[in-house]
Amino acid sequence: MIKILIVSDIKIYREGLRQILSAKNSTEVIAAVSCSHDDIAPYYSHRPHVVLLDMTTSTSCEIATEISQLPTPVAVVALGVGSDEPNIVSYAKAGISCYVSREASVDELMAAIKDAAQGECHCPPEIAGVLLNTLRTAPLREVYQPDPENKNEAHVKHAAASIAEGQAFYWCLTPRERQVIGLLVEGQSNKQISRTLCIELSTVKNHVHNLLIKLKAKNRAHAAYLLQASMAEIFDSASISRDPADMQRRRSNTTPS
């Protein structure tokens, strides 16, 4: 049974969702509340598996960020996201990896809820396109600056494109995959990641395999490069050092998987 907390400032909307989901055998709605912190916070102790968050409110990103910092992981499903959403990157940075479009059906909503509860990413193609295109273009402006004196300009541009792709795909990872890739960048082996996250070694291997596919990386080192080179602000906020000397010290304390 998937425990759900519905959050929306539109009462008729949240009550309608409550009625629909309460009729499903696989879901239990623990509450349907407004976007006020005072209304939401008391239900964190109920440990919902999924929060359905109406993104039409101005505080939606703040709420998503707050939820992402809870001791017990809670997946957030962003409701009512449009293909022209200007804040889609902010949603991803707030830790949201599951999205339901404005035109979605109840069946599509249920699919998103199930994916979120299992720690998977759920993103309709039109929203994924907006997210990836936005993230792919911005780094190219920052990383690649044409230089008439640069004889290897084509190589630099290709490298910049790879970095941009790494940044774009980072936001399409599930929260658990982001944890794994962060530890991978630190130089931890599969066994160490297993101990750090208290998950099975086979689960770690599956996550690493999926990461390589999602990032289109050739190997672990390539995946780490794509993300480390393009996501400095993320790794800094996670206290993951990017200093080469410190990285070497970390690796010297690790054992190969």
N, C-alpha and C positions, 0 to 999 in steps of 0.2 A: 504494500500500500504506500503510495507516494503522498507525503504530507505537503500541502501547499498553503502558502500565505499569499493572498491577493492584495495588491497595493495600488490604489487609484483614488484620485480626488473626485472622480465622477461616481456618485453613489449608485446610480442605476446601472452603470457599466460593471462595477465590481460585484453588485448583487446579482446581476445577470450571469456573470462568470461563476459565481458561487453556486447558483442554481444548476447550471449546466454541469459543472465538475462534480458536484455532490451526487449527481445521478450516475456517475461512472463508478464501476466496481474497483478500478485500479487507483483511484485518487480519493484523498480525504482533505477537505478544506478546513484548516484550523481557524482561519479568520479571514475577513475581507475588510480592510481598513483604509483610511485616508493616507496621504503621503506625509503626514506629520510624524516626526521622530517619536513624539510621545505616544502616538497610536501604534507605531510599528514595534518599538523596542520591547514592550512586554512579551511579545510573541517569539522573540529570539530564543527564549528559554524552552519553548515547545519544540525546538530543533526541526524546523521545516526542512524538507529536502529541496524544495524549489520555491522561489519567490517570483510571482508573476508581477512585473513592474510596468505600470503604465508610463510610457516615456513622454507623454504630452505635458507633464508637469515640469516646471523650471528646476526642481530639486532632484530630478530623477538620477542624475549622475552622482550627486552627493550620497543619495540613498544606496546606489549600487556600490560605491566605494566603501561605504560603511559596512555593508553586508560582506564584501570581499575580505574585510579585516577581522571578521568574527573568528573565534578560536576553532569552532566547528565549521567546516566548509559548507556553504549553502549556494546552490546554483541560482543564477538570476536569468529569467527569461524576459527579454525586452518586448513589450507589447506595442503594437501600432506603429511600427517603424516603416517609414516610406522609402522608396528607392531613390528619392531626392533628398534624403536626410542629411542636413549639413553638419550634424554633430555626431555622425557615425563613428568617427575616430575617437572622440571623447568617450563614447559608450564602450568601445573596445578597451581603452585605457583604464576604464573604471572596473574592468574585470568581467564584462559581459561577453559570453561566447555563444549565446543562443538568442535568436531573433525571430519574431513573428510579425509578418507584414500586415499592413492595414487591410489587405484583401484576403487574408488567410481564413480558411474554414476551421470548423471545430476539430476535424480530423487532423489538420495541420498543426493546430495548437496542441493536441494530444501527443503528436509525434515529437514536438519540441519539448514538451514536459518530460516525456520518457527519455529523450536524449540527454536533457539537462540532469535528470536524476542519476543517470549512468556516467556522468562526467564527460559527456561527449559534446562536440560543437554542433550547433544547428543553425545554419545560415542560408536562407533562400538565395538562389542564384543572383537575383537583381540586387540584393543588399550586399552580397559578397563582392559583386562587381564594383559597387561604389566604394566599399572599404579597401579593396586591393588596389584599385586605380588611384585612389587618393593617396595611399601610402607609397605606391610605386613612384609617383611623379614627384612628390616633395623631396625625397632624398636625392634624386637625380639633380635637382637644382642646387642642393647643398654640396653634394660630393663631387659632381662633375662640372668643371668650369673650363670651357674650350681655351686652349693655349696654342697660338700659332707656332710657338717655339718647341712645343712638345712633339717629339718624333714618334712617341708611342701613344698618341691620342686615342686611337681605336682601342688599344688595350685598356687604357684608363676608363674609357666609356663603358667597356664591357664589364670591368670590375665594379663600376658604379651601379650598373644595372643589376648585377648579382647581389650587391649590398642592399639595394632597394627592394629586391625580391625577398631577401631575408627579413627585412623589416616588415614588409607587407604580410608575410605568412605568419610572423610571430603572433599577430593579433587574432589569427584563426586557430591558434592552439587552445586546447582546453586548459583550465587552471592547473591540473596535475601535470600536463605536458610542459607547461611553463616552469613548474618546479623542477622537473627532470632536466630540461635543457639548461636551467640556471646552474644546477649541480654539475652537469656535464661540462659547462664552460669553466667551472672552477677546477676541473681536472679529475673529478671523482670517477671511479670505476663503477661498473654496474653493481658490484657487490656493495660498495660504499653507499651508492644511491639507495639501494635496497634497505640498508641499515638506517640511513638518515630519514627516509620517508616511511619506514616501518611497513614496507610492502614486499611481496614475494620477488625473488630475483627474476623469475620468468615474466612477471608483470613489467619489471623495468626493461627487460629485453624487448618486450612487445612495444612499450612506449618509445624506446630508442628507434626501433624499426619503423614505427609509424612517423616519427619525427623526420627521419631521413627521407621518407616518401613525401611528406607534406612540404618539406623545405627544398625538395629536389636536390638534396645534398649527396655527394658521393660517399662520404663516410662521416664519422663523428667529428673529426677535426674540421671538415668543411662546414658542417652544420654550426659548429661553435664559431667559426670565422664569420659566417654570414650574420649571425646574431650579435656577436661581440663587436664587430666593426660598425654595425649600423644602429645599435640600440644602447648607446652609452648611458643615456639617462635612465633606462630601465634597470640596467645592471648596477648602476651607482645607487639607485634607490633601494636595491635589494642587498646592498653592501657586498657586492661581488666585485673584487678588485680587477681592474683591467691593466694594472701595471705589469710589464713583462717579468720583472724580477720577482714580484710577489706571486705571479702565476707559476713561475718556476719553483718557488718554495712550496707552494701548495701541491704541485705535482710530485715533488720529491717526497712528500709525506703520504702519497697514495700508492696503492699496489695495483697492477694491471688486473683487469677482469678475466 
